[in-house]
């Protein structure tokens, strides 16, 4: 199986390297391998789906409804 780096996955999926690392840490990318502080991501894996949790309330601002 061929693997790509976090940087390559980030470029391929159009997201930040840190976000790819978080996806790996959370187990949302299958078959990843951890090497010290680095991750090896299978080359043929697709970007995991987004989790929608809703809008966050604005801090310090009153919202008129």
PDB file of N, CA, C and O in Angstrom:
ATOM      1  N   UNK A   1       0.852  -1.185   0.000  1.00  0.00           N
ATOM      2  CA  UNK A   1       0.000   0.000   0.000  1.00  0.00           C
ATOM      3  C   UNK A   1       0.886   1.233   0.000  1.00  0.00           C
ATOM      4  O   UNK A   1       1.871   1.303   0.735  1.00  0.00           O
ATOM      5  N   UNK A   2       0.526   2.211  -0.836  1.00  0.00           N
ATOM      6  CA  UNK A   2       1.271   3.458  -0.911  1.00  0.00           C
ATOM      7  C   UNK A   2       0.673   4.477   0.048  1.00  0.00           C
ATOM      8  O   UNK A   2      -0.535   4.492   0.285  1.00  0.00           O
ATOM      9  N   UNK A   3       1.535   5.328   0.596  1.00  0.00           N
ATOM     10  CA  UNK A   3       1.116   6.321   1.575  1.00  0.00           C
ATOM     11  C   UNK A   3       1.539   7.712   1.135  1.00  0.00           C
ATOM     12  O   UNK A   3       2.491   7.879   0.372  1.00  0.00           O
ATOM     13  N   UNK A   4       0.805   8.719   1.635  1.00  0.00           N
ATOM     14  CA  UNK A   4       1.154  10.116   1.405  1.00  0.00           C
ATOM     15  C   UNK A   4       1.315  10.810   2.754  1.00  0.00           C
ATOM     16  O   UNK A   4       0.885  10.296   3.786  1.00  0.00           O
ATOM     17  N   UNK A   5       1.934  11.974   2.730  1.00  0.00           N
ATOM     18  CA  UNK A   5       2.160  12.733   3.961  1.00  0.00           C
ATOM     19  C   UNK A   5       0.949  13.602   4.284  1.00  0.00           C
ATOM     20  O   UNK A   5       0.033  13.743   3.474  1.00  0.00           O
ATOM     21  N   UNK A   6       0.962  14.171   5.461  1.00  0.00           N
ATOM     22  CA  UNK A   6      -0.085  15.108   5.878  1.00  0.00           C
ATOM     23  C   UNK A   6      -0.131  16.290   4.910  1.00  0.00           C
ATOM     24  O   UNK A   6      -1.209  16.738   4.522  1.00  0.00           O
ATOM     25  N   UNK A   7       1.034  16.786   4.527  1.00  0.00           N
ATOM     26  CA  UNK A   7       1.106  17.921   3.609  1.00  0.00           C
ATOM     27  C   UNK A   7       0.451  17.587   2.273  1.00  0.00           C
ATOM     28  O   UNK A   7      -0.313  18.392   1.740  1.00  0.00           O
ATOM     29  N   UNK A   8       0.743  16.414   1.733  1.00  0.00           N
ATOM     30  CA  UNK A   8       0.158  16.009   0.459  1.00  0.00           C
ATOM     31  C   UNK A   8      -1.359  15.848   0.564  1.00  0.00           C
ATOM     32  O   UNK A   8      -2.091  16.251  -0.340  1.00  0.00           O
ATOM     33  N   UNK A   9      -1.826  15.264   1.659  1.00  0.00           N
ATOM     34  CA  UNK A   9      -3.269  15.090   1.869  1.00  0.00           C
ATOM     35  C   UNK A   9      -3.949  16.452   1.971  1.00  0.00           C
ATOM     36  O   UNK A   9      -5.024  16.650   1.405  1.00  0.00           O
ATOM     37  N   UNK A  10      -3.333  17.392   2.688  1.00  0.00           N
ATOM     38  CA  UNK A  10      -3.902  18.731   2.847  1.00  0.00           C
ATOM     39  C   UNK A  10      -4.038  19.429   1.495  1.00  0.00           C
ATOM     40  O   UNK A  10      -5.058  20.060   1.217  1.00  0.00           O
ATOM     41  N   UNK A  11      -3.019  19.314   0.665  1.00  0.00           N
ATOM     42  CA  UNK A  11      -3.065  19.930  -0.661  1.00  0.00           C
ATOM     43  C   UNK A  11      -4.124  19.269  -1.532  1.00  0.00           C
ATOM     44  O   UNK A  11      -4.855  19.953  -2.248  1.00  0.00           O
ATOM     45  N   UNK A  12      -4.211  17.956  -1.477  1.00  0.00           N
ATOM     46  CA  UNK A  12      -5.163  17.203  -2.286  1.00  0.00           C
ATOM     47  C   UNK A  12      -6.601  17.522  -1.892  1.00  0.00           C
ATOM     48  O   UNK A  12      -7.468  17.634  -2.758  1.00  0.00           O
ATOM     49  N   UNK A  13      -6.866  17.669  -0.587  1.00  0.00           N
ATOM     50  CA  UNK A  13      -8.223  17.869  -0.088  1.00  0.00           C
ATOM     51  C   UNK A  13      -8.588  19.334   0.096  1.00  0.00           C
ATOM     52  O   UNK A  13      -9.747  19.645   0.371  1.00  0.00           O
ATOM     53  N   UNK A  14      -7.620  20.250  -0.051  1.00  0.00           N
ATOM     54  CA  UNK A  14      -7.900  21.673   0.084  1.00  0.00           C
ATOM     55  C   UNK A  14      -8.179  22.120   1.506  1.00  0.00           C
ATOM     56  O   UNK A  14      -8.981  23.027   1.732  1.00  0.00           O
ATOM     57  N   UNK A  15      -7.510  21.478   2.478  1.00  0.00           N
ATOM     58  CA  UNK A  15      -7.651  21.860   3.891  1.00  0.00           C
ATOM     59  C   UNK A  15      -6.264  22.045   4.487  1.00  0.00           C
ATOM     60  O   UNK A  15      -5.264  21.737   3.838  1.00  0.00           O
ATOM     61  N   UNK A  16      -6.194  22.543   5.710  1.00  0.00           N
ATOM     62  CA  UNK A  16      -4.895  22.793   6.335  1.00  0.00           C
ATOM     63  C   UNK A  16      -4.248  21.495   6.823  1.00  0.00           C
ATOM     64  O   UNK A  16      -4.924  20.491   7.051  1.00  0.00           O
ATOM     65  N   UNK A  17      -2.942  21.542   6.974  1.00  0.00           N
ATOM     66  CA  UNK A  17      -2.204  20.394   7.495  1.00  0.00           C
ATOM     67  C   UNK A  17      -2.660  20.060   8.909  1.00  0.00           C
ATOM     68  O   UNK A  17      -2.784  18.888   9.264  1.00  0.00           O
ATOM     69  N   UNK A  18      -2.909  21.079   9.710  1.00  0.00           N
ATOM     70  CA  UNK A  18      -3.357  20.850  11.084  1.00  0.00           C
ATOM     71  C   UNK A  18      -4.701  20.120  11.117  1.00  0.00           C
ATOM     72  O   UNK A  18      -4.928  19.268  11.976  1.00  0.00           O
ATOM     73  N   UNK A  19      -5.589  20.455  10.181  1.00  0.00           N
ATOM     74  CA  UNK A  19      -6.881  19.798  10.150  1.00  0.00           C
ATOM     75  C   UNK A  19      -6.720  18.319   9.778  1.00  0.00           C
ATOM     76  O   UNK A  19      -7.413  17.463  10.327  1.00  0.00           O
ATOM     77  N   UNK A  20      -5.820  18.024   8.858  1.00  0.00           N
ATOM     78  CA  UNK A  20      -5.548  16.623   8.497  1.00  0.00           C
ATOM     79  C   UNK A  20      -5.013  15.878   9.718  1.00  0.00           C
ATOM     80  O   UNK A  20      -5.401  14.737   9.967  1.00  0.00           O
ATOM     81  N   UNK A  21      -4.128  16.517  10.477  1.00  0.00           N
ATOM     82  CA  UNK A  21      -3.595  15.891  11.695  1.00  0.00           C
ATOM     83  C   UNK A  21      -4.717  15.593  12.683  1.00  0.00           C
ATOM     84  O   UNK A  21      -4.751  14.517  13.282  1.00  0.00           O
ATOM     85  N   UNK A  22      -5.639  16.545  12.857  1.00  0.00           N
ATOM     86  CA  UNK A  22      -6.774  16.336  13.767  1.00  0.00           C
ATOM     87  C   UNK A  22      -7.648  15.174  13.297  1.00  0.00           C
ATOM     88  O   UNK A  22      -8.102  14.374  14.114  1.00  0.00           O
ATOM     89  N   UNK A  23      -7.887  15.075  11.994  1.00  0.00           N
ATOM     90  CA  UNK A  23      -8.676  13.978  11.450  1.00  0.00           C
ATOM     91  C   UNK A  23      -8.004  12.635  11.746  1.00  0.00           C
ATOM     92  O   UNK A  23      -8.675  11.654  12.066  1.00  0.00           O
ATOM     93  N   UNK A  24      -6.686  12.602  11.635  1.00  0.00           N
ATOM     94  CA  UNK A  24      -5.931  11.382  11.946  1.00  0.00           C
ATOM     95  C   UNK A  24      -6.046  11.052  13.434  1.00  0.00           C
ATOM     96  O   UNK A  24      -6.308   9.907  13.802  1.00  0.00           O
ATOM     97  N   UNK A  25      -5.853  12.050  14.279  1.00  0.00           N
ATOM     98  CA  UNK A  25      -5.921  11.852  15.729  1.00  0.00           C
ATOM     99  C   UNK A  25      -7.286  11.353  16.178  1.00  0.00           C
ATOM    100  O   UNK A  25      -7.383  10.545  17.102  1.00  0.00           O
ATOM    101  N   UNK A  26      -8.339  11.831  15.525  1.00  0.00           N
ATOM    102  CA  UNK A  26      -9.700  11.460  15.896  1.00  0.00           C
ATOM    103  C   UNK A  26     -10.134  10.128  15.280  1.00  0.00           C
ATOM    104  O   UNK A  26     -11.235   9.648  15.552  1.00  0.00           O
ATOM    105  N   UNK A  27      -9.270   9.529  14.449  1.00  0.00           N
ATOM    106  CA  UNK A  27      -9.596   8.251  13.832  1.00  0.00           C
ATOM    107  C   UNK A  27     -10.596   8.358  12.695  1.00  0.00           C
ATOM    108  O   UNK A  27     -11.248   7.375  12.342  1.00  0.00           O
ATOM    109  N   UNK A  28     -10.721   9.547  12.120  1.00  0.00           N
ATOM    110  CA  UNK A  28     -11.693   9.756  11.039  1.00  0.00           C
ATOM    111  C   UNK A  28     -11.131   9.423   9.668  1.00  0.00           C
ATOM    112  O   UNK A  28     -11.870   9.410   8.684  1.00  0.00           O
ATOM    113  N   UNK A  29      -9.822   9.152   9.587  1.00  0.00           N
ATOM    114  CA  UNK A  29      -9.208   8.674   8.348  1.00  0.00           C
ATOM    115  C   UNK A  29      -8.780   7.241   8.610  1.00  0.00           C
ATOM    116  O   UNK A  29      -8.058   6.968   9.569  1.00  0.00           O
ATOM    117  N   UNK A  30      -9.220   6.335   7.768  1.00  0.00           N
ATOM    118  CA  UNK A  30      -8.966   4.914   7.997  1.00  0.00           C
ATOM    119  C   UNK A  30      -7.550   4.509   7.589  1.00  0.00           C
ATOM    120  O   UNK A  30      -6.967   5.066   6.659  1.00  0.00           O
ATOM    121  N   UNK A  31      -7.021   3.533   8.304  1.00  0.00           N
ATOM    122  CA  UNK A  31      -5.738   2.885   7.995  1.00  0.00           C
ATOM    123  C   UNK A  31      -4.520   3.810   8.041  1.00  0.00           C
ATOM    124  O   UNK A  31      -3.523   3.548   7.367  1.00  0.00           O
ATOM    125  N   UNK A  32      -4.588   4.892   8.831  1.00  0.00           N
ATOM    126  CA  UNK A  32      -3.410   5.755   8.975  1.00  0.00           C
ATOM    127  C   UNK A  32      -2.399   5.089   9.909  1.00  0.00           C
ATOM    128  O   UNK A  32      -2.756   4.275  10.761  1.00  0.00           O
ATOM    129  N   UNK A  33      -1.140   5.451   9.728  1.00  0.00           N
ATOM    130  CA  UNK A  33      -0.064   4.920  10.569  1.00  0.00           C
ATOM    131  C   UNK A  33       0.678   6.098  11.175  1.00  0.00           C
ATOM    132  O   UNK A  33       0.988   7.067  10.482  1.00  0.00           O
ATOM    133  N   UNK A  34       0.961   6.015  12.461  1.00  0.00           N
ATOM    134  CA  UNK A  34       1.688   7.081  13.166  1.00  0.00           C
ATOM    135  C   UNK A  34       3.151   6.687  13.272  1.00  0.00           C
ATOM    136  O   UNK A  34       3.476   5.592  13.732  1.00  0.00           O
ATOM    137  N   UNK A  35       4.043   7.593  12.838  1.00  0.00           N
ATOM    138  CA  UNK A  35       5.485   7.407  12.965  1.00  0.00           C
ATOM    139  C   UNK A  35       6.036   8.562  13.790  1.00  0.00           C
ATOM    140  O   UNK A  35       6.311   9.633  13.250  1.00  0.00           O
ATOM    141  N   UNK A  36       6.196   8.357  15.071  1.00  0.00           N
ATOM    142  CA  UNK A  36       6.667   9.445  15.933  1.00  0.00           C
ATOM    143  C   UNK A  36       5.656  10.576  15.941  1.00  0.00           C
ATOM    144  O   UNK A  36       4.558  10.433  16.480  1.00  0.00           O
ATOM    145  N   UNK A  37       6.028  11.715  15.337  1.00  0.00           N
ATOM    146  CA  UNK A  37       5.129  12.864  15.262  1.00  0.00           C
ATOM    147  C   UNK A  37       4.497  13.010  13.884  1.00  0.00           C
ATOM    148  O   UNK A  37       3.805  13.995  13.627  1.00  0.00           O
ATOM    149  N   UNK A  38       4.721  12.052  13.000  1.00  0.00           N
ATOM    150  CA  UNK A  38       4.211  12.127  11.633  1.00  0.00           C
ATOM    151  C   UNK A  38       3.134  11.079  11.389  1.00  0.00           C
ATOM    152  O   UNK A  38       3.032  10.088  12.113  1.00  0.00           O
ATOM    153  N   UNK A  39       2.336  11.317  10.358  1.00  0.00           N
ATOM    154  CA  UNK A  39       1.289  10.384   9.958  1.00  0.00           C
ATOM    155  C   UNK A  39       1.538   9.931   8.534  1.00  0.00           C
ATOM    156  O   UNK A  39       1.984  10.714   7.696  1.00  0.00           O
ATOM    157  N   UNK A  40       1.251   8.672   8.258  1.00  0.00           N
ATOM    158  CA  UNK A  40       1.271   8.133   6.904  1.00  0.00           C
ATOM    159  C   UNK A  40      -0.180   7.812   6.553  1.00  0.00           C
ATOM    160  O   UNK A  40      -0.835   7.020   7.230  1.00  0.00           O
ATOM    161  N   UNK A  41      -0.667   8.438   5.489  1.00  0.00           N
ATOM    162  CA  UNK A  41      -2.062   8.317   5.090  1.00  0.00           C
ATOM    163  C   UNK A  41      -2.126   7.515   3.796  1.00  0.00           C
ATOM    164  O   UNK A  41      -1.397   7.822   2.853  1.00  0.00           O
ATOM    165  N   UNK A  42      -2.986   6.491   3.728  1.00  0.00           N
ATOM    166  CA  UNK A  42      -3.101   5.716   2.491  1.00  0.00           C
ATOM    167  C   UNK A  42      -3.411   6.626   1.299  1.00  0.00           C
ATOM    168  O   UNK A  42      -4.255   7.518   1.386  1.00  0.00           O
ATOM    169  N   UNK A  43      -2.716   6.384   0.192  1.00  0.00           N
ATOM    170  CA  UNK A  43      -2.836   7.232  -0.982  1.00  0.00           C
ATOM    171  C   UNK A  43      -4.243   7.220  -1.583  1.00  0.00           C
ATOM    172  O   UNK A  43      -4.682   8.228  -2.137  1.00  0.00           O
ATOM    173  N   UNK A  44      -4.947   6.111  -1.482  1.00  0.00           N
ATOM    174  CA  UNK A  44      -6.247   5.983  -2.134  1.00  0.00           C
ATOM    175  C   UNK A  44      -7.439   6.350  -1.243  1.00  0.00           C
ATOM    176  O   UNK A  44      -8.587   6.192  -1.659  1.00  0.00           O
ATOM    177  N   UNK A  45      -7.183   6.833  -0.031  1.00  0.00           N
ATOM    178  CA  UNK A  45      -8.281   7.177   0.886  1.00  0.00           C
ATOM    179  C   UNK A  45      -8.887   8.526   0.492  1.00  0.00           C
ATOM    180  O   UNK A  45      -8.178   9.439   0.069  1.00  0.00           O
ATOM    181  N   UNK A  46     -10.201   8.633   0.636  1.00  0.00           N
ATOM    182  CA  UNK A  46     -10.907   9.885   0.348  1.00  0.00           C
ATOM    183  C   UNK A  46     -11.006  10.728   1.605  1.00  0.00           C
ATOM    184  O   UNK A  46     -10.885  10.229   2.724  1.00  0.00           O
ATOM    185  N   UNK A  47     -11.231  12.025   1.395  1.00  0.00           N
ATOM    186  CA  UNK A  47     -11.419  12.929   2.526  1.00  0.00           C
ATOM    187  C   UNK A  47     -12.666  12.509   3.299  1.00  0.00           C
ATOM    188  O   UNK A  47     -13.706  12.241   2.699  1.00  0.00           O
ATOM    189  N   UNK A  48     -12.567  12.450   4.625  1.00  0.00           N
ATOM    190  CA  UNK A  48     -13.745  12.088   5.414  1.00  0.00           C
ATOM    191  C   UNK A  48     -14.825  13.161   5.296  1.00  0.00           C
ATOM    192  O   UNK A  48     -14.519  14.329   5.058  1.00  0.00           O
ATOM    193  N   UNK A  49     -16.086  12.765   5.463  1.00  0.00           N
ATOM    194  CA  UNK A  49     -17.170  13.754   5.364  1.00  0.00           C
ATOM    195  C   UNK A  49     -17.108  14.771   6.500  1.00  0.00           C
ATOM    196  O   UNK A  49     -16.593  14.486   7.581  1.00  0.00           O
ATOM    197  N   UNK A  50     -17.636  15.943   6.237  1.00  0.00           N
ATOM    198  CA  UNK A  50     -17.687  16.996   7.251  1.00  0.00           C
ATOM    199  C   UNK A  50     -18.746  16.654   8.280  1.00  0.00           C
ATOM    200  O   UNK A  50     -19.779  16.067   7.956  1.00  0.00           O
ATOM    201  N   UNK A  51     -18.482  17.025   9.520  1.00  0.00           N
ATOM    202  CA  UNK A  51     -19.470  16.870  10.581  1.00  0.00           C
ATOM    203  C   UNK A  51     -20.135  18.209  10.793  1.00  0.00           C
ATOM    204  O   UNK A  51     -19.464  19.187  11.124  1.00  0.00           O
ATOM    205  N   UNK A  52     -21.429  18.272  10.609  1.00  0.00           N
ATOM    206  CA  UNK A  52     -22.154  19.525  10.807  1.00  0.00           C
ATOM    207  C   UNK A  52     -22.746  19.530  12.205  1.00  0.00           C
ATOM    208  O   UNK A  52     -23.534  18.655  12.564  1.00  0.00           O
ATOM    209  N   UNK A  53     -22.358  20.524  12.985  1.00  0.00           N
ATOM    210  CA  UNK A  53     -22.843  20.620  14.357  1.00  0.00           C
ATOM    211  C   UNK A  53     -23.728  21.840  14.566  1.00  0.00           C
ATOM    212  O   UNK A  53     -24.194  22.082  15.679  1.00  0.00           O
ATOM    213  N   UNK A  54     -23.960  22.599  13.523  1.00  0.00           N
ATOM    214  CA  UNK A  54     -24.794  23.790  13.658  1.00  0.00           C
ATOM    215  C   UNK A  54     -23.955  25.031  13.855  1.00  0.00           C
ATOM    216  O   UNK A  54     -22.731  24.964  13.967  1.00  0.00           O
ATOM    217  N   UNK A  55     -24.621  26.148  13.895  1.00  0.00           N
ATOM    218  CA  UNK A  55     -23.924  27.426  14.072  1.00  0.00           C
ATOM    219  C   UNK A  55     -23.590  27.644  15.536  1.00  0.00           C
ATOM    220  O   UNK A  55     -24.341  27.257  16.430  1.00  0.00           O
ATOM    221  N   UNK A  56     -22.463  28.264  15.755  1.00  0.00           N
ATOM    222  CA  UNK A  56     -22.060  28.631  17.111  1.00  0.00           C
ATOM    223  C   UNK A  56     -22.663  29.983  17.448  1.00  0.00           C
ATOM    224  O   UNK A  56     -22.761  30.853  16.582  1.00  0.00           O
ATOM    225  N   UNK A  57     -23.068  30.167  18.701  1.00  0.00           N
ATOM    226  CA  UNK A  57     -23.586  31.488  19.082  1.00  0.00           C
ATOM    227  C   UNK A  57     -22.454  32.518  19.062  1.00  0.00           C
ATOM    228  O   UNK A  57     -21.302  32.202  19.358  1.00  0.00           O
ATOM    229  N   UNK A  58     -22.807  33.752  18.706  1.00  0.00           N
ATOM    230  CA  UNK A  58     -21.796  34.804  18.689  1.00  0.00           C
ATOM    231  C   UNK A  58     -21.497  35.238  20.117  1.00  0.00           C
ATOM    232  O   UNK A  58     -22.400  35.344  20.947  1.00  0.00           O
ATOM    233  N   UNK A  59     -20.235  35.485  20.390  1.00  0.00           N
ATOM    234  CA  UNK A  59     -19.818  35.880  21.738  1.00  0.00           C
ATOM    235  C   UNK A  59     -19.915  37.393  21.891  1.00  0.00           C
ATOM    236  O   UNK A  59     -19.487  38.153  21.022  1.00  0.00           O
ATOM    237  N   UNK A  60     -20.486  37.807  23.014  1.00  0.00           N
ATOM    238  CA  UNK A  60     -20.500  39.219  23.359  1.00  0.00           C
ATOM    239  C   UNK A  60     -21.445  40.083  22.551  1.00  0.00           C
ATOM    240  O   UNK A  60     -21.450  41.303  22.715  1.00  0.00           O
ATOM    241  N   UNK A  61     -22.242  39.487  21.685  1.00  0.00           N
ATOM    242  CA  UNK A  61     -23.169  40.265  20.880  1.00  0.00           C
ATOM    243  C   UNK A  61     -24.590  39.786  21.146  1.00  0.00           C
ATOM    244  O   UNK A  61     -24.854  38.588  21.244  1.00  0.00           O
ATOM    245  N   UNK A  62     -25.485  40.737  21.257  1.00  0.00           N
ATOM    246  CA  UNK A  62     -26.883  40.387  21.462  1.00  0.00           C
ATOM    247  C   UNK A  62     -27.512  40.109  20.109  1.00  0.00           C
ATOM    248  O   UNK A  62     -27.343  40.881  19.165  1.00  0.00           O
ATOM    249  N   UNK A  63     -28.226  39.022  20.020  1.00  0.00           N
ATOM    250  CA  UNK A  63     -28.849  38.656  18.761  1.00  0.00           C
ATOM    251  C   UNK A  63     -30.339  38.969  18.855  1.00  0.00           C
ATOM    252  O   UNK A  63     -31.034  38.459  19.733  1.00  0.00           O
ATOM    253  N   UNK A  64     -30.817  39.804  17.951  1.00  0.00           N
ATOM    254  CA  UNK A  64     -32.238  40.166  17.902  1.00  0.00           C
ATOM    255  C   UNK A  64     -32.966  39.179  17.000  1.00  0.00           C
ATOM    256  O   UNK A  64     -32.552  38.931  15.868  1.00  0.00           O
ATOM    257  N   UNK A  65     -34.046  38.626  17.511  1.00  0.00           N
ATOM    258  CA  UNK A  65     -34.819  37.676  16.698  1.00  0.00           C
ATOM    259  C   UNK A  65     -36.202  38.185  16.426  1.00  0.00           C
ATOM    260  O   UNK A  65     -36.987  37.513  15.757  1.00  0.00           O
TER     261      UNK A  65
END
